[in-house]
Amino acid sequence: MSHVSRFLFVLTVAASLSLVGCDDPSHPVDPQPEVPGAADAKAPAPPEGIALGAPLFGLDAAPDGSLLAAVASAGVTSIRKGDSELLAELPGVSGVAAVGVGEAYAVTQGSEDPNLLLPTSRKLFRASNGRIREVADLWAFEQTVNPDQVWNDGPVPLDSNPFNVVALNGGAVLVADAAANDILHVDRNGNVDWVAVLTPVSTPGPQPVATSIAVGPDGAYYAGELTGFPGTPGLSRIWRIDAGSRHVLCPSTACTMVADGFTSIIDLAFGPDGTLCVVEFDEASWLAVAGGGFAPAAGGTVNECDVGTGACTVLAPGLSLPTAVTVDRDGTVWIAEHAPVLFAGATVRPLP
């Protein structure tokens, strides 16, 4: 598991379960920070919006115009006309994909530390009418197949941390697994296969942490990545994976780079006009947000990208710990930000 993958999970359990964090002495992050770090001094307070629990790692626009949020401290939460309501209880949820009114797929995070695991960890669920049904055990798949073994021979080559999910036609989904460094396909019956493995910029080098997956207007799959320790700025990339692909490496003929030069990509979302919104957790990298004197935090961004040309422009700079983005049917871009005290509370708001 990469340092950043564990960082994201520890934030989840620290906020939702008040558990003791990882005891790995090499980990650069205090799992339950009590003293504001560099990020607290630099990141602005999020503007007024819809206040939710934290951390919030996923947003999706539902067909009826409402929003669904993956609130790790509670579960799948519906947002409608400024009000929020818990749709389904699911602690540790990290990603959500709407499939109808009051229905969604959701994934839960994992950890290599057994003390931080729940019976629901590292799985895909279907939420409907307040009920949760397990669809697939993604950790079991990783243990059996371990797709990134083709290049990852590090000290922890076997791990899973499902982080993002998007729905496909026919009841299937794609999952971005941050710890496994891959994109998975799960059909409506729970059968799991791997679509693509993201490979590092250089070997040896920081791991390409798969944090986001979206389906483009051309039907192709678009994956976004952070990069693992030491979180060097400018190494995060966006990949285009041919629709229907199985067992491909990025880069390859079936998986090409759309854009690079990003830092700590944490979410992607297409708008109705085909524009891709890209969220960078922090321009100085996720490690700067972790504090510890690595670098001062710079604030996160939302970029708009033309996936045909690879041209990107900044839509919103200087955001306060942004983690998720979605675009509703009217083309409004919604962003999830967090309070300057690390992940103390989440706010969902539209961008002007």
C-alpha positions as CSV (number, residue, x, y, z in Angstrom):
1,M,0.0,0.0,0.0
2,S,1.3,3.4,-0.9
3,H,1.7,6.1,1.8
4,V,-1.0,8.2,0.3
5,S,-3.5,5.3,0.1
6,R,-3.0,4.7,3.8
7,F,-3.2,8.4,4.5
8,L,-6.7,8.6,2.9
9,F,-7.9,5.6,4.8
10,V,-6.6,6.8,8.2
11,L,-8.4,10.1,7.6
12,T,-11.6,8.1,7.1
13,V,-11.4,5.9,10.2
14,A,-10.2,8.8,12.3
15,A,-13.2,10.9,11.5
16,S,-15.8,8.1,11.4
17,L,-14.8,5.7,14.1
18,S,-12.3,7.5,16.4
19,L,-9.9,4.5,16.2
20,V,-6.2,4.5,17.0
21,G,-4.2,5.0,13.8
22,C,-1.6,2.9,12.1
23,D,1.5,2.1,14.2
24,D,3.8,2.0,11.2
25,P,6.8,4.2,12.3
26,S,7.7,5.0,8.7
27,H,4.3,6.6,8.0
28,P,4.7,10.4,7.7
29,V,1.2,11.3,8.9
30,D,-0.2,11.5,12.4
31,P,-3.5,9.6,11.9
32,Q,-5.4,11.8,14.4
33,P,-3.8,15.3,14.2
34,E,-4.7,17.6,17.1
35,V,-2.4,20.5,16.3
36,P,-3.1,22.4,13.0
37,G,-0.3,21.9,10.5
38,A,0.8,23.7,7.5
39,A,-2.4,23.1,5.6
40,D,-4.4,24.7,8.4
41,A,-2.5,27.9,8.1
42,K,-2.6,28.1,4.3
43,A,-5.9,26.6,3.2
44,P,-8.9,29.0,3.2
45,A,-12.1,28.2,5.1
46,P,-14.7,26.8,2.7
47,P,-17.4,29.2,1.7
48,E,-21.0,28.7,3.0
49,G,-22.6,25.6,1.5
50,I,-24.3,22.4,2.6
51,A,-22.5,21.1,5.8
52,L,-22.0,17.4,6.1
53,G,-20.0,14.9,8.1
54,A,-16.4,14.3,7.2
55,P,-14.4,13.1,5.5
56,L,-16.4,13.1,2.3
57,F,-14.6,11.4,-0.5
58,G,-17.3,11.0,-3.2
59,L,-20.0,12.9,-5.0
60,D,-22.4,12.0,-7.8
61,A,-25.4,13.6,-9.4
62,A,-28.5,11.5,-9.4
63,P,-31.0,11.4,-12.4
64,D,-33.6,13.4,-10.4
65,G,-31.2,16.3,-9.9
66,S,-30.3,15.5,-6.3
67,L,-26.7,14.7,-5.3
68,L,-25.3,11.7,-3.5
69,A,-22.3,11.9,-1.2
70,A,-20.0,9.3,0.3
71,V,-19.7,10.5,3.9
72,A,-17.2,8.1,5.6
73,S,-18.5,9.0,9.1
74,A,-22.0,8.0,8.2
75,G,-22.8,6.5,4.8
76,V,-24.4,7.3,1.5
77,T,-26.1,10.7,1.9
78,S,-28.6,12.4,-0.3
79,I,-28.5,16.2,-0.9
80,R,-31.6,17.9,-2.3
81,K,-32.6,21.6,-2.3
82,G,-30.1,22.4,0.4
83,D,-31.1,19.6,2.8
84,S,-29.3,16.3,3.4
85,E,-30.6,12.9,4.5
86,L,-28.8,9.6,5.2
87,L,-29.8,7.2,2.4
88,A,-27.9,4.2,3.7
89,E,-25.6,3.7,6.7
90,L,-22.2,2.5,5.6
91,P,-19.2,3.7,7.7
92,G,-15.9,4.0,5.7
93,V,-17.7,4.6,2.4
94,S,-15.3,6.3,-0.1
95,G,-17.1,6.4,-3.4
96,V,-20.7,6.5,-4.7
97,A,-22.3,6.2,-8.1
98,A,-26.0,7.0,-8.6
99,V,-28.0,4.5,-10.6
100,G,-31.5,5.8,-10.0
101,V,-33.7,7.7,-7.6
102,G,-32.6,6.6,-4.1
103,E,-30.3,3.9,-5.5
104,A,-26.5,3.8,-5.8
105,Y,-23.4,1.7,-5.8
106,A,-20.8,2.4,-3.1
107,V,-17.3,1.2,-2.3
108,T,-15.6,1.1,1.1
109,Q,-11.9,1.6,1.9
110,G,-9.4,-0.8,3.4
111,S,-6.1,-0.9,5.3
112,E,-3.2,-3.2,5.7
113,D,-3.6,-2.7,9.5
114,P,-6.2,-5.3,10.7
115,N,-7.2,-3.0,13.6
116,L,-8.6,-0.5,11.1
117,L,-10.8,-2.9,9.2
118,L,-14.6,-3.4,9.5
119,P,-16.7,-6.3,8.2
120,T,-17.8,-4.0,5.4
121,S,-14.2,-2.9,4.4
122,R,-12.9,-3.2,0.8
123,K,-16.2,-4.2,-0.8
124,L,-18.7,-3.0,-3.4
125,F,-22.3,-2.5,-2.2
126,R,-25.7,-1.6,-3.7
127,A,-27.7,0.9,-1.7
128,S,-31.5,0.9,-2.2
129,N,-34.3,2.3,-0.1
130,G,-32.1,2.5,3.0
131,R,-30.8,-1.0,2.6
132,I,-27.2,-2.1,1.8
133,R,-26.5,-5.3,-0.2
134,E,-23.0,-6.6,-0.7
135,V,-22.2,-7.1,-4.4
136,A,-18.5,-8.0,-4.4
137,D,-15.6,-8.6,-2.1
138,L,-12.8,-6.6,-3.8
139,W,-10.2,-7.6,-1.2
140,A,-10.8,-11.3,-2.0
141,F,-10.2,-10.5,-5.7
142,E,-7.0,-8.7,-4.9
143,Q,-5.7,-11.6,-2.8
144,T,-6.5,-14.1,-5.6
145,V,-5.4,-12.1,-8.7
146,N,-3.2,-9.2,-7.6
147,P,-3.1,-7.5,-11.0
148,D,-0.3,-5.1,-10.4
149,Q,2.2,-7.9,-9.6
150,V,3.4,-7.4,-13.1
151,W,5.5,-4.5,-11.8
152,N,4.9,-4.0,-8.0
153,D,7.4,-6.0,-6.1
154,G,7.6,-3.6,-3.1
155,P,7.4,-4.4,0.6
156,V,3.5,-4.5,0.5
157,P,2.7,-5.8,-3.0
158,L,-0.7,-7.1,-1.9
159,D,-3.4,-4.7,-0.7
160,S,-6.7,-3.1,-1.6
161,N,-8.3,0.3,-0.9
162,P,-11.3,0.8,-3.2
163,F,-11.7,4.6,-3.5
164,N,-14.0,5.6,-6.4
165,V,-16.8,4.0,-8.4
166,V,-18.7,4.8,-11.6
167,A,-21.8,3.0,-13.0
168,L,-21.9,1.5,-16.5
169,N,-24.9,0.4,-18.6
170,G,-26.3,-3.0,-17.7
171,G,-25.7,-2.8,-14.0
172,A,-21.9,-3.1,-14.1
173,V,-19.5,-0.6,-12.5
174,L,-15.8,0.4,-12.7
175,V,-13.8,0.8,-9.4
176,A,-10.6,2.6,-8.9
177,D,-8.6,0.8,-6.3
178,A,-6.0,3.1,-4.7
179,A,-3.9,0.5,-3.0
180,A,-4.0,-2.0,-5.8
181,N,-3.1,0.6,-8.4
182,D,-5.7,-0.7,-10.8
183,I,-9.1,-0.2,-12.3
184,L,-11.6,-3.0,-11.8
185,H,-14.8,-4.1,-13.6
186,V,-17.7,-5.6,-11.6
187,D,-20.8,-7.0,-13.4
188,R,-24.3,-6.9,-11.9
189,N,-23.8,-10.5,-10.5
190,G,-20.6,-9.5,-8.6
191,N,-18.1,-11.0,-10.9
192,V,-14.8,-9.0,-10.8
193,D,-12.1,-8.6,-13.4
194,W,-9.4,-6.1,-13.9
195,V,-9.4,-3.6,-16.6
196,A,-6.1,-1.8,-16.3
197,V,-3.0,-1.4,-14.1
198,L,-1.5,2.0,-13.7
199,T,2.3,1.9,-13.8
200,P,4.8,4.3,-12.3
201,V,6.5,7.2,-14.2
202,S,9.8,5.4,-13.5
203,T,10.9,2.2,-11.8
204,P,11.8,2.4,-9.0
205,G,9.6,5.4,-8.4
206,P,6.4,6.5,-6.6
207,Q,3.4,4.3,-7.0
208,P,0.6,5.6,-9.3
209,V,-2.4,5.6,-6.8
210,A,-5.6,5.1,-8.7
211,T,-8.1,7.5,-7.1
212,S,-10.7,8.3,-9.7
213,I,-12.6,6.8,-12.7
214,A,-15.1,8.3,-15.1
215,V,-16.8,7.4,-18.3
216,G,-16.3,9.9,-21.2
217,P,-18.8,11.0,-23.9
218,D,-16.9,8.6,-26.2
219,G,-17.6,5.7,-23.9
220,A,-13.9,5.3,-22.9
221,Y,-12.8,5.1,-19.3
222,Y,-10.8,7.9,-17.8
223,A,-8.6,7.3,-14.8
224,G,-6.9,9.8,-12.5
225,E,-4.0,9.2,-10.2
226,L,-2.1,10.6,-7.3
227,T,1.5,9.6,-6.9
228,G,2.8,7.9,-3.8
229,F,5.5,9.0,-1.4
230,P,7.2,11.5,-1.6
231,G,4.3,13.1,-3.5
232,T,6.4,15.0,-6.0
233,P,4.3,17.8,-7.6
234,G,3.5,17.5,-11.3
235,L,3.6,13.7,-11.7
236,S,-0.1,12.9,-11.6
237,R,-1.6,11.8,-14.9
238,I,-5.0,11.2,-16.6
239,W,-5.4,8.0,-18.6
240,R,-7.9,7.1,-21.4
241,I,-8.7,3.4,-21.4
242,D,-10.5,1.9,-24.4
243,A,-14.1,0.9,-23.5
244,G,-14.4,-2.8,-22.8
245,S,-10.7,-3.2,-22.1
246,R,-9.4,-6.0,-19.9
247,H,-5.9,-6.7,-18.7
248,V,-4.1,-3.7,-20.1
249,L,-1.2,-1.7,-18.8
250,C,-1.1,2.1,-18.7
251,P,0.6,3.2,-20.9
252,S,-0.1,0.9,-23.9
253,T,-2.0,1.0,-27.1
254,A,-5.3,0.5,-25.2
255,C,-4.4,3.0,-22.5
256,T,-3.0,6.4,-23.5
257,M,-2.2,9.5,-21.4
258,V,-4.6,12.4,-21.9
259,A,-2.9,14.9,-19.8
260,D,-0.1,15.1,-17.2
261,G,1.6,17.7,-15.0
262,F,-1.1,17.5,-12.3
263,T,-0.5,17.1,-8.6
264,S,-2.4,14.7,-6.4
265,I,-5.5,14.1,-8.5
266,I,-8.3,12.9,-6.2
267,D,-11.5,13.0,-8.4
268,L,-12.8,13.3,-12.0
269,A,-16.2,14.0,-13.4
270,F,-17.6,14.7,-16.9
271,G,-20.2,17.4,-17.5
272,P,-23.1,17.1,-20.0
273,D,-21.0,19.1,-22.5
274,G,-18.2,16.5,-22.4
275,T,-15.8,18.7,-20.4
276,L,-13.8,16.8,-17.8
277,C,-13.5,18.3,-14.3
278,V,-10.3,17.4,-12.5
279,V,-9.8,17.9,-8.7
280,E,-6.2,18.3,-7.3
281,F,-6.2,17.7,-3.6
282,D,-3.4,20.3,-3.1
283,E,-1.0,21.9,-5.6
284,A,1.9,21.2,-3.3
285,S,0.8,17.5,-3.0
286,W,-1.1,15.4,-0.5
287,L,2.1,15.2,1.6
288,A,2.1,18.9,2.2
289,V,-1.5,18.6,3.6
290,A,-0.3,15.9,5.9
291,G,2.0,18.5,7.6
292,G,5.2,17.4,9.3
293,G,7.3,20.1,7.7
294,F,7.4,18.5,4.2
295,A,6.2,21.6,2.4
296,P,3.6,24.3,2.9
297,A,0.2,23.5,1.5
298,A,-0.9,25.6,-1.5
299,G,-4.6,24.8,-1.7
300,G,-6.5,22.5,-4.1
301,T,-7.9,23.2,-7.6
302,V,-10.6,22.2,-10.0
303,N,-9.5,22.1,-13.6
304,E,-11.6,21.9,-16.8
305,C,-10.0,19.7,-19.5
306,D,-10.8,18.9,-23.1
307,V,-10.0,15.2,-23.4
308,G,-9.8,15.5,-27.2
309,T,-6.9,18.0,-27.1
310,G,-5.5,17.5,-23.6
311,A,-5.9,21.3,-22.9
312,C,-6.8,22.2,-19.3
313,T,-7.6,25.4,-17.6
314,V,-8.0,26.2,-13.9
315,L,-11.7,26.7,-13.0
316,A,-11.2,27.2,-9.3
317,P,-7.9,27.7,-7.4
318,G,-7.1,27.9,-3.7
319,L,-9.7,25.4,-2.5
320,S,-9.8,24.1,1.1
321,L,-8.9,20.4,1.0
322,P,-11.2,19.4,-1.9
323,T,-11.9,15.7,-2.3
324,A,-14.8,15.2,-4.7
325,V,-16.5,16.8,-7.7
326,T,-19.7,16.1,-9.7
327,V,-21.6,18.0,-12.5
328,D,-25.4,17.9,-12.4
329,R,-27.7,17.7,-15.4
330,D,-27.8,21.5,-15.7
331,G,-24.0,21.7,-16.0
332,T,-23.4,23.1,-12.5
333,V,-20.1,21.9,-10.9
334,W,-20.4,20.8,-7.3
335,I,-17.3,20.5,-5.1
336,A,-16.7,19.0,-1.7
337,E,-14.2,20.9,0.5
338,H,-13.1,20.4,4.1
339,A,-12.5,22.7,7.1
340,P,-9.0,24.0,7.6
341,V,-8.5,21.8,10.7
342,L,-7.8,18.6,8.8
343,F,-11.1,17.0,7.7
344,A,-13.0,18.4,10.7
345,G,-16.1,19.0,8.5
346,A,-17.2,18.9,4.9
347,T,-19.0,21.4,2.8
348,V,-20.7,20.8,-0.6
349,R,-21.2,23.8,-2.7
350,P,-21.7,24.8,-6.4
351,L,-18.8,26.6,-8.1
352,P,-19.8,30.0,-9.5
